[in-house]
Amino acid sequence: MNEAAPAPGALPVASAGPTASHPAFGIGQDGTYTRTGQVLAFLAGLWTMVLFFPLLFVGAILYTKAEEVFKDDPARARKLVSWSWLSVTVAPVLAVAVVIAATLPFR
């Protein structure tokens, strides 16, 4: 309660270390989406919604948790964001591949 408020327009500063200078893909230094990250996240969300709907929720939950912990633990937030990207990009493709492979013997 005795902490001074940041100056208007000041960006929060992440802790010094390797993760502070290298945020997760599509994430800016302040922990928010970059413009490219917003576009790619939207497209990946559509992709996931069409192919494997439950993973859309997994990605959203992981990213929301990453936003909550970014201020205190940027390294953990980076891992959560990476997992959210995997859940909306790679996992739906793998799910479709498994379904196709499972149905091939029946054709």
C-alpha positions in Angstrom: 0.0 0.0 0.0 3.0 2.3 0.5 4.3 1.7 -3.0 4.4 4.7 -5.4 2.1 4.5 -8.4 3.9 4.4 -11.8 4.0 7.5 -13.9 1.2 7.8 -16.4 2.1 6.0 -19.7 5.0 4.2 -18.0 5.3 0.5 -19.0 5.8 -2.1 -16.3 9.4 -3.4 -16.2 10.0 -7.1 -16.1 12.7 -8.6 -13.9 16.2 -8.6 -15.5 17.2 -11.9 -16.9 17.0 -13.9 -20.1 13.2 -14.1 -20.2 12.8 -10.3 -19.8 14.5 -9.6 -23.1 13.0 -12.6 -24.9 9.2 -12.8 -24.3 7.2 -15.6 -25.8 6.1 -15.6 -29.4 3.6 -12.8 -30.1 4.1 -11.1 -26.7 5.6 -7.7 -26.2 8.0 -6.6 -23.5 5.1 -5.5 -21.3 3.4 -8.9 -21.4 0.7 -8.0 -23.9 0.0 -9.2 -27.4 1.8 -7.5 -30.3 -0.2 -6.7 -33.3 1.2 -9.7 -35.2 0.5 -11.9 -32.1 -3.1 -10.7 -32.0 -3.7 -11.6 -35.7 -2.0 -15.0 -35.4 -3.8 -15.8 -32.2 -7.1 -15.0 -33.9 -6.3 -17.2 -36.9 -5.0 -20.0 -34.8 -8.1 -19.8 -32.6 -10.3 -20.1 -35.7 -8.2 -23.0 -36.9 -8.5 -24.8 -33.6 -12.2 -24.1 -33.3 -12.8 -25.8 -36.7 -10.5 -28.8 -36.1 -10.6 -29.5 -32.4 -12.9 -27.3 -30.3 -11.8 -28.3 -26.7 -8.3 -27.2 -27.3 -9.5 -23.7 -27.9 -10.4 -23.6 -24.2 -7.1 -25.1 -23.1 -5.2 -22.4 -25.0 -7.4 -19.6 -23.6 -7.0 -20.9 -20.0 -3.2 -21.2 -20.4 -2.9 -17.7 -21.8 -5.1 -16.2 -19.1 -3.0 -17.8 -16.4 0.1 -16.5 -18.2 -1.2 -12.9 -18.0 -1.9 -13.4 -14.3 1.7 -14.6 -13.5 3.7 -12.4 -15.9 4.4 -9.6 -13.4 5.7 -12.0 -10.7 7.3 -14.8 -12.8 8.0 -14.0 -16.5 9.7 -17.3 -17.1 6.6 -19.3 -16.1 4.4 -17.0 -18.1 6.6 -17.5 -21.1 6.2 -21.3 -20.8 2.4 -21.0 -20.4 2.2 -18.8 -23.5 4.3 -21.3 -25.4 1.9 -24.2 -24.3 -1.1 -22.1 -25.3 0.4 -21.6 -28.8 1.0 -25.3 -29.1 -2.5 -26.1 -28.0 -4.0 -24.0 -30.8 -1.6 -24.8 -33.6 0.2 -28.2 -33.4 -2.3 -30.2 -31.3 -5.3 -29.8 -33.7 -3.2 -31.0 -36.6 -2.1 -34.0 -34.5 -5.7 -34.7 -33.6 -6.8 -34.7 -37.2 -3.8 -36.9 -38.2 -4.8 -39.4 -35.5 -8.4 -39.5 -36.7 -7.3 -40.0 -40.3 -4.9 -42.7 -39.3 -7.5 -44.5 -37.2 -10.0 -44.5 -40.1 -7.6 -45.6 -42.9 -8.0 -49.3 -42.1 -11.8 -49.0 -42.6 -11.6 -47.5 -46.1 
